[in-house]
């Protein structure tokens, strides 16, 4: 479904002449094809799953956020602005992001559910969170929060 939406948006951007959107969607499409090829060579199927597509989009956003930071530090604001436009376009394909309080609640509920007692159990907690909330939360932030909660238990 997400794959079809991306392709549909790509065709629409091509017809309407939206250059920035078109180039960003082509980058997404190319990244999807790369992941599909990697999945086939590993023998895990023809195409990647919806969750893997969401994870790919989140990775693309993180890469661009890092680029924005570097461009801003180097006073290359025009390049930073372009990266931010790409971030906005990519975010349009992600589900609505969870509010901070909802993320904290999900983390605490998952810690209780898996019986996590120390940082050694962090992998279990993150595994469940990734399974349930891919595309809905920033796992780098969630990971730090899980670690903090487990350290302070």
Secondary structure by P-SEA (a helix, b strand, c coil): caaaaaaaaaaaaaaacaaaaaaaaaaaaaaaaaaaaaaaaacccccccaaaaaaaaaaaaaaaaaaaaaaaaacaaaaaaaaaaaaaaaaccccccccaaaaaaaaaaaaaaaccccccaaaaaaaaaaacccccccaaaaaaaaaaaaaac
